[in-house]
Amino acid sequence: TDSSTGGVPRQLESILGAAAADSHTVRHVSCNAIADTLLSKAVRAVAAAEAMPLPPELLAHIVRGANGDLRHAINKLQFVLTGTKRGPAGGKAGRAGKKTSAGA
């Protein structure tokens, strides 16, 4: 294990057990966080491609909660927009959507 990762080896050991955490097949990979501006742009692009409405306050909420993790932001976008009506065809989403019980 790499001493520069701090508490990660201990976390792995508590989750996987000492034998698995010390295995040569276990590697810790860390990634730098994505800047909020780039994260916002990516989330807006996904919402537009799916023709889903994305109000600015919802975008801000998603970006704040993602802490620079694009995968987390897209998963959260999917979760919060489940059941929201799609905007007009052509990839341009409206600014406000209405929830439906029937789904998209």
C-alpha positions, 0 to 999 in steps of 0.5 A, spaced: 500 500 500 502 507 498 503 511 504 501 517 501 494 515 501 493 516 508 487 512 511 485 508 505 489 502 506 485 502 513 479 503 510 480 497 505 482 493 511 476 494 514 472 493 508 476 487 505 480 484 511 487 484 512 489 479 507 485 482 501 487 489 503 494 487 502 494 483 496 498 485 490 491 485 486 488 491 490 490 498 487 488 504 490 486 509 484 485 516 486 482 522 481 482 529 481 476 532 482 472 536 476 471 543 477 464 545 478 464 549 472 466 543 468 461 539 472 456 544 470 457 544 463 457 536 463 451 535 466 447 540 462 450 537 456 447 530 458 440 533 460 440 537 453 442 530 450 436 527 453 431 533 452 430 533 460 428 540 463 434 542 468 432 548 472 439 552 474 437 551 482 437 543 480 443 544 477 447 547 482 444 542 487 447 536 483 454 540 482 454 541 489 453 534 492 457 531 487 464 534 490 467 534 483 465 527 481 462 526 474 459 519 475 456 521 481 453 527 478 450 524 472 447 518 477 444 524 481 441 527 475 438 520 473 435 519 480 432 526 480 429 527 473 426 520 473 419 521 472 420 528 469 417 529 462 422 530 456 422 537 453 420 538 445 424 533 441 431 535 438 435 535 444 433 542 447 430 541 454 425 546 457 427 550 463 421 547 467 418 540 467 412 537 471 412 530 474 408 525 472 406 518 475 407 514 469 414 516 467 418 519 461 
